[in-house]
Amino acid sequence: MTTTILDVKGLAKSFHGNAVLHDIDLDLPSGTTTAVLGSSGCGKTTLLRLIAGFETPDGGTITIAGRQVASPGSAVAPHRRGVGYVAQDGALFPHLTVGQNIAYGLRGNARSEVRARVAELLETVSLDASYASRRPHQLSGGQQQRVALARALARHPVLMLLDEPFSALDTGLRASTRKAVAGLLAAAGVTTLLVTHDQEEALSIADQVAVMHDGRFTQVGSPQRVYRQPTDRFTAEFLGDCISLPCTVASGVADCTLGRIPVQGSAPEGPATLVLRPEQLVATVVSDSERLDGVGTVIAIEFLGHDVLLTIDPAGDTAPLIVRQHSLSPPPIDAKVRIEVVGNGIVLT
Amino acid sequence: MTSTVAILVAATLIPLGYVGWATLSIGWSRAYHLVVRPRVGELLFNTAALVVIAVPLCVVIGVGVAWLVERTDLPGRALWRPLFVAPLAIPAFVNSYAWVGVLPSMHGLSAGVLVSTLSYFPFMYLPVAATLRRLDPAVEESARALGSDTAGVFFRVVLPQLRLAILGGGLLIGVHLLAEFGAFAMLRFDTFTVAIFQQFQVTFDGAAGSMLAGVLVLLCLALLLAEALARGHARFASIGAGVPRAMTPIHLGRNTIPAQAGLVALAVLALGVPVWTIMRWLWIGGAQVWVLNDIGMAVGQTVGLATAAAVLTTVLAFPVAWVAVRSRGVLARSVEGANYVTSSLPGIVTALALVTVAIHVARPLYQSVALIVFAYVLLFMPQALVNIRAGLAQVPPSLEEASRSLGSSPTTTFLRVTLRLTAPAAAAGAALVFVSVATELTATLLLAPTGIRTLSMQFWSFSSELDYAAAAPYALALVVLAIPVTLVLLRQSLKVAAL
């Protein structure tokens, strides 16, 4: 039986009369990582700051490890909440060395203990012990981020809050730092809440993804679920490219330009919109002699390295479709292709 | 251009050269006797005590006020923010005059500390407030999340990051304390500068005065050295490219009333007393103190001298700033160094040096307008330079290269791009120099040719004769003239925050 570390109920917040968050509910089971995913300005950072205690809610409650820390009437100060917080760019203290930064929250312990803990934490975040005497500005962005994490881990927080922790890093570094951080947070067993605008980041790092739009969660669930079974159009489109086709649903099967496609879950009968991911479509070149129904023409090719995006004009009056497939020997422009659909489609009304 | 700059750098070394030359020509044994004597010990004690007490007081007041105004939810912060820059519009000697008017018995060290602290704390408040506005709130929030309360965050995170601003402000205040003559003379508080001035009035170009000046220069250098050592290699630039977030103000709660009362008291002491005294003397003096001919003459001469000095200083500062910003090497470094040292030398040393040089080398220049304007250029070049350098640093060479590639000659490029973009900074620098000259007292008293009666000279002669009512219109004119400088300084500090 897992316990709930963070329990947010009916949280609401507005700034100068503008409602930023409406009625947010969120549960974080112990030892898991949750990503709040949304575009900038959707309210996700405000949610994080409310949980950290830098802002006070207008409505609702926040409970951390069984202790209610915020409600409209009362709020526990940030330094008494026992949460770890890593800001966007690390926010290392510029006047302290790396070692002093990590030791900041360890006041009151014996000096030898502090030194041992700093060394241990540096090792945890895969930095050499010699880094302890360096200054923050002598570190690269990824190293700064890891020091900030070590600093936040020093006090054994029950909950770790990460505010866009990888967005300041360049692409190559981002992936590797993300992997390292996810690994060590999982190893430490710390419950983590991460805020990000990067779909790939949220899907790859989290056990649970909460998609936020205009201060509300549109869907909360496992990465696979929110990607494969989005419950609304915003979630579907925010998590990746979509192909939308008009269709008619009858007994669990959608009838559309691409043929008869099985539908996930229970869908109401009648006309609807079928949503597919580009990787569900496979285009195969056909010879002119075997023209059948459902044959389209490749009108553009976009080379993306490991993948290609094919723009295909299906026969009839349907808008062009985008197909994503691996880039080995793609069909040439003007080739006639047959489009097959892998897996189920999602029906949104 | 290089030779112009080299000549200017050499000219800034005249005061130091004068002290060295005076020591040599007096001879070591006589110089030793002139320096090691009880009077010098007394002056040394007074001056050192003044610096040691007034500078920390300014730190406490300046940092406290800046923190209250910038970081808390104190009501009326928008009003307080510019108000605590306003004391800069009141020259320290006018402030002394005001306090003597209120408490005629005021004198000595405590009086000197009171008046100079009230006059100079804005030099601490301005840079500290600007730095506070620029600090990344995420750093303080991280400290909160790591278990620090408001006081802990202030002492462990905010204060250390203010170190450079505090040291810079402290140095500026220290330099002013060493250089101030009028304020302390009026309070009968003998510092080195006061003693040198009195010595000059008695013996003119005497050996005793030169040796006192030598000790004063050593004190200045000691101050520079102390600041440089305390600063070390500190570099507290904010790291990372985080988006600066608006700071959530700290809730003062029941501390609001004591904090507000403290600010009101400070405002009354620093602004209320001088304004009230000037008004009171004007009221007592009535219509007869407004001798319009004399006042008009003084205003005319002051504005004339200040304009000439401001324009000349700004024009000459351009090539120097150019070298400092755009070139690397011996010349650029010597510009930096010379500027750093001369900016801290008291006006009285520069004035004495120029008197001596004029008498011995260029007799016709002695008691001429040219010499006094030259003294102003030497004294206030650093102010113009700081501004123009900052302005030039904002003009990336790539803009000039773009202009050149579009067919403009170097001269046209300078006029259409560089000068155009630097103009606001240069204007701010010129305004600062103008006001500094208009309110300058020490060097003006020493160097003014017969027939020149500036506002500060008139004010000084009336208040020295204890005719406080007659001095009041001049005090008012000095304050009004100095108001633009406070506006320029305030705007600059707000602009720093916007960067």
Interface residues (C-beta under 8 A of the other chain):
Chain A: A52 G53 F54 E55 A77 P78 H79 R80 R81 V83 G84 Y85 V86 A87 Q88 D89 G90 A91 L92 F93 P94 H95 L96 Y104 G105 R107 R135 P136 H137 G141 Q144 A148 R151 A152 A154 R155 L161 A168
Chain B: D136 A138 V139 E141 S142 A143 R144 A145 L146 G147 S148 D149 G152 R156 V157 P160 Q161 R163 A234 R235 F236 A237 S238 I239 G240 A241 G242 V243 T248
